[in-house]
């Protein structure tokens, strides 16, 4: 009799574990897939926002170097293009709000879009009392913070270890860093 009860208990426990495995397995797998999709969305919107920031910086720097002149159709067209890109950067910042869990990540994305907008405004001499250097520094700081927060959300080790580009890090034609060394 006890052997029959033990066998019956084994069947019940085995069936229960089987049912639990059948129910919990897909739930765990779905959660894992959802987290992977969220991270993929965050990576995609991060890439898009940084591309728009780079495009805006290039346009703003060009307008600043040439001295913006609203009488030049090319300058007006580039400024218009910059503000179109600014709108796309704002849309990306709003996508980050959906894709990112941390408010600090969301806020840093919004600050990137904010400062890139003002960079173009300053380049077109519409930035009030703000200087080019101040706005550009704020943009670079915002981009650094955004990268750190995204790395943290993506669970990267040492999220604050982000390469910060300095002008002397990238050689330019005619200015080789080892030009003074002879073979």
C-alpha positions in Angstrom: 0.0 0.0 0.0 2.8 2.5 0.9 4.6 1.7 -2.4 1.4 2.5 -4.3 1.0 5.8 -2.4 4.6 6.7 -3.1 4.2 5.8 -6.7 1.0 7.9 -6.9 2.8 10.8 -5.1 5.7 10.6 -7.5 3.3 10.8 -10.5 1.5 13.8 -9.0 4.8 15.6 -8.2 6.2 14.8 -11.6 3.0 16.0 -13.3 3.0 19.1 -11.2 6.6 19.9 -12.1 5.9 19.2 -15.8 2.9 21.6 -15.8 4.9 24.3 -13.9 7.7 23.9 -16.4 5.3 24.1 -19.3 3.8 27.3 -17.9 6.8 29.0 -16.4 9.2 28.2 -19.3 7.5 30.3 -21.9 6.8 33.1 -19.4 10.5 33.3 -18.5 11.5 33.1 -22.2 9.0 35.8 -23.1 10.4 38.1 -20.3 13.9 37.4 -21.6 12.9 38.2 -25.2 11.1 41.4 -24.0 14.3 42.6 -22.2 16.4 41.8 -25.3 13.9 43.8 -27.5 13.9 46.8 -25.0 17.7 46.8 -25.2 17.6 46.6 -28.9 15.2 49.5 -29.1 17.4 51.6 -26.8 20.5 50.8 -28.9 18.6 51.8 -32.1 17.4 55.1 -30.7 20.8 55.8 -29.2 22.4 55.4 -32.6 19.8 57.5 -34.3 20.0 60.4 -31.8 23.8 60.4 -31.8 23.8 60.5 -35.7 21.4 63.5 -35.6 23.6 65.2 -33.1 26.7 64.6 -35.3 24.8 66.0 -38.4 23.7 69.1 -36.5 27.2 69.7 -35.1 28.6 69.5 -38.6 26.1 72.0 -40.0 26.4 74.3 -37.0 30.2 74.3 -37.2 30.1 75.0 -40.9 27.8 77.9 -40.4 29.9 79.2 -37.5 33.1 79.0 -39.4 31.7 80.7 -42.5 29.9 83.4 -40.4 26.2 82.9 -40.9 24.7 85.3 -43.5 20.9 85.2 -44.0 21.4 86.8 -47.4 23.1 83.7 -48.6 20.6 81.1 -49.9 23.0 78.3 -49.0 23.2 79.4 -45.4 19.4 79.7 -45.1 19.0 76.2 -46.7 21.5 74.7 -44.3 19.9 76.3 -41.3 16.5 75.0 -42.4 18.1 71.5 -42.8 19.6 71.8 -39.3 16.2 72.6 -37.8 14.7 69.6 -39.6 17.4 67.4 -38.1 16.7 69.1 -34.8 13.1 67.9 -35.0 14.3 64.4 -35.7 16.6 64.6 -32.7 13.6 65.7 -30.5 11.6 62.7 -31.8 14.6 60.5 -30.9 14.7 62.0 -27.4 11.0 61.2 -27.0 11.7 57.6 -28.3 14.3 57.3 -25.5 11.6 58.2 -23.0 9.7 55.1 -24.2 12.7 52.8 -24.6 14.7 53.7 -21.4 13.8 52.7 -17.9 15.9 55.3 -16.0 14.7 58.9 -15.8 18.4 60.0 -15.9 18.8 58.4 -19.3 15.6 60.0 -20.6 16.7 63.4 -19.3 20.2 63.2 -20.7 18.7 62.4 -24.2 16.4 65.4 -23.9 19.3 67.6 -23.0 21.3 66.4 -26.0 18.4 67.5 -28.3 18.1 70.8 -26.4 21.7 71.8 -26.7 22.1 70.7 -30.3 19.1 73.0 -31.2 20.8 75.9 -29.4 24.1 75.1 -31.1 22.5 76.0 -34.5 20.8 79.0 -33.0 24.1 80.3 -31.7 25.8 79.5 -35.1 23.1 81.6 -36.8 23.7 84.5 -34.3 20.3 83.9 -32.6 21.5 82.5 -29.4 21.2 85.6 -27.2 24.0 85.9 -24.7 25.2 82.3 -25.0 28.6 81.8 -26.6 29.5 79.1 -29.1 31.9 77.5 -26.7 29.4 77.4 -23.8 26.7 75.7 -25.9 29.2 73.3 -27.5 30.6 72.3 -24.1 27.1 71.8 -22.8 26.3 69.6 -25.8 29.5 67.5 -25.3 28.7 67.1 -21.6 25.2 66.0 -22.4 26.4 63.5 -24.9 28.8 62.0 -22.4 26.1 61.7 -19.8 23.8 60.1 -22.3 26.4 57.6 -23.2 27.0 56.7 -19.6 23.3 56.3 -18.8 22.7 54.2 -21.9 25.7 52.0 -21.0 24.4 51.6 -17.4 20.9 50.6 -18.8 22.6 48.1 -21.1 24.4 46.7 -18.1 27.9 47.4 -19.4 30.7 47.0 -16.9 32.1 50.4 -15.8 29.4 52.5 -17.6 31.3 55.7 -16.9 34.3 54.5 -18.9 33.4 56.4 -22.1 36.0 57.6 -24.5 36.0 61.4 -24.5 37.4 62.8 -27.8 39.9 65.6 -27.6 40.9 67.5 -30.7 44.5 66.3 -30.5 43.5 62.7 -30.5 42.5 62.7 -34.2 45.3 63.6 -36.6 44.6 66.0 -39.4 46.2 66.1 -42.9 49.5 67.9 -42.7 49.7 67.6 -38.9 51.0 64.1 -38.1 51.5 63.5 -34.4 55.0 62.0 -35.0 56.1 64.5 -37.6 59.0 65.6 -35.4 60.4 62.1 -35.1 63.0 61.0 -37.7 63.3 57.3 -38.7 
